[in-house]
Amino acid sequence: MKVTWTKGTDPAMSKEIASNFKNSVQLRKRMVAIVNDKIETVRIKARGEQLYDSPNWPYIQAGLIERERAYLEIISLLED
């Protein structure tokens, strides 16, 4: 569990959060699977040929890459 989960909380709250985190293995695994599906959708969209004709292609790609990066950050928070 990343420290981010308990950062800024009192010890009792930190203990409760840690306990809840450990008890939510199946939920977290499901969330990771859902977010991985979102990542695949972003990757497919980024490779779409129709985007190549857009004059804003670099900005669209940057946005898609940033979205993927955000999804990966969420996964890193969910994994033990």
N, C-alpha and C positions, 0 to 999 in steps of 0.2 A: 504494500500500500504506500502510495506516495505521501510525503509530508504535507503536500498541498491540502489534503483532506482535513487535517487537524490544525493547520496553521492558524494562529490567532484565536484558538478556542481554549477554554479552561481544561484542566486535567480530567475532570469528570466527563465533560462533553467529548474530549478526545478518546477516552476509553469507550464510550458508547458508540462513537463513530467507527472506531476500529472493530468493535464487536459486530456492528451491523454490516460492515464491509466484509468481514470473514463469513458471515452467515448468508451472504447474498451471492454465492458463487454462481448458481444457475442463472440468476437474473443478469449478472454481469457478463457471463458468457453469451447470453442471448443478445444483450446490448452490443457486444463486440461484433457479433455476427451481423446485426442490423447495420451497424456503422460500416462494416466491411462491404456490405451491399451498396451503401451510399457511395463509398470510395470507387467501387467498380463502375457505378453509373457516371460519376464525374470523369473517370478515365475514358470511358466510351465516348462521352460528349466531347472531351478534349481532342479525341482522334477523329471526330466527325469531319468529313471532307467539306461540308457546306460552310464550315467556319473559315476555311482558307481564303474564301472570297471576300471576307469581311475586312474593311479597312481598319477595324478595331481589333483584329486578330490578336496582336500582342497583349492587349488589355484583357481580352476575354481569356486568353491562356493564363495570364497572371492571376486572374480571379479564380479560375478553376484550380490552379496549383495551390493557391492560398486556401481554398475550400478543402482540398485534400489534406493539406497540412493541419488544418483545424480538426478534421475527422481523426487524423492520426494522434493528435494531442488528446482527444477524448478517449481513444482506445488506450493510450498510455495511462490515463487516470483510472480506467476500469480494470486493467490487468493487475494481477497480484505480483 
